[in-house]
Amino acid sequence: METLIGEEKIRQRVSELAAQITRDYTGRNLVVVGVLKGCFVFLADLVRGIDVEHEIDFITISSYGEGVASTGAVRLLKDLDTNITGRDVLLVEDIVDTGSSLAYMKGILEIRGPASLRICALLDKRERRERDVMVDYVGFEIPNRFVVGYGLDYAERFRELPYVAALQAGDQEES
């Protein structure tokens, strides 16, 4: 594996994102929606730095299965428990790739009538974008490589890494 983004860089950027979100949402009725499973590490660090009152909820979708490429078919596995009508919603993603999953989730959330809906993503692979989706808060733009760590996985492995790494040939067999 090749480290792309180290622990300290991640920590610094998450702190900057949290400060920006705090400024943008002061005095508002915020619901932070994490997209499981990949966002859980990023979301935990991010919300600890957001200094405005907020609720947290989760949505789970699937588009990857156990491979390294999106299947293109997005499925909702877990819906929100919170009513977001009239609320300011911040959707937190681990990575935006083709944009298909994000477009799907935006559609699901927008029909529920939130006061606002913004997107925060740790990683953005803009060169892979197939759907035109706007990401309001971006941690890092990365090249078109399959990445793991800091919550992102390959077949449910490598989520625990405290940094973001590019998976290379042979890494799939590591224990």
Secondary structure as GFF3:
##gff-version 3
##sequence-region A 1 175
A	DSSP	beta_strand	2	5	.	.	.	ID=ss1
A	DSSP	alpha_helix	7	25	.	.	.	ID=ss2
A	DSSP	beta_strand	30	36	.	.	.	ID=ss3
A	DSSP	alpha_helix	40	49	.	.	.	ID=ss4
A	DSSP	beta_strand	54	62	.	.	.	ID=ss5
A	DSSP	beta_strand	75	78	.	.	.	ID=ss6
A	DSSP	beta_strand	88	96	.	.	.	ID=ss7
A	DSSP	alpha_helix	100	110	.	.	.	ID=ss8
A	DSSP	beta_strand	116	124	.	.	.	ID=ss9
A	DSSP	three_ten_helix	126	128	.	.	.	ID=ss10
A	DSSP	beta_strand	137	141	.	.	.	ID=ss11
A	DSSP	beta_strand	147	148	.	.	.	ID=ss12
A	DSSP	beta_strand	164	166	.	.	.	ID=ss13
A	DSSP	three_ten_helix	171	173	.	.	.	ID=ss14
###
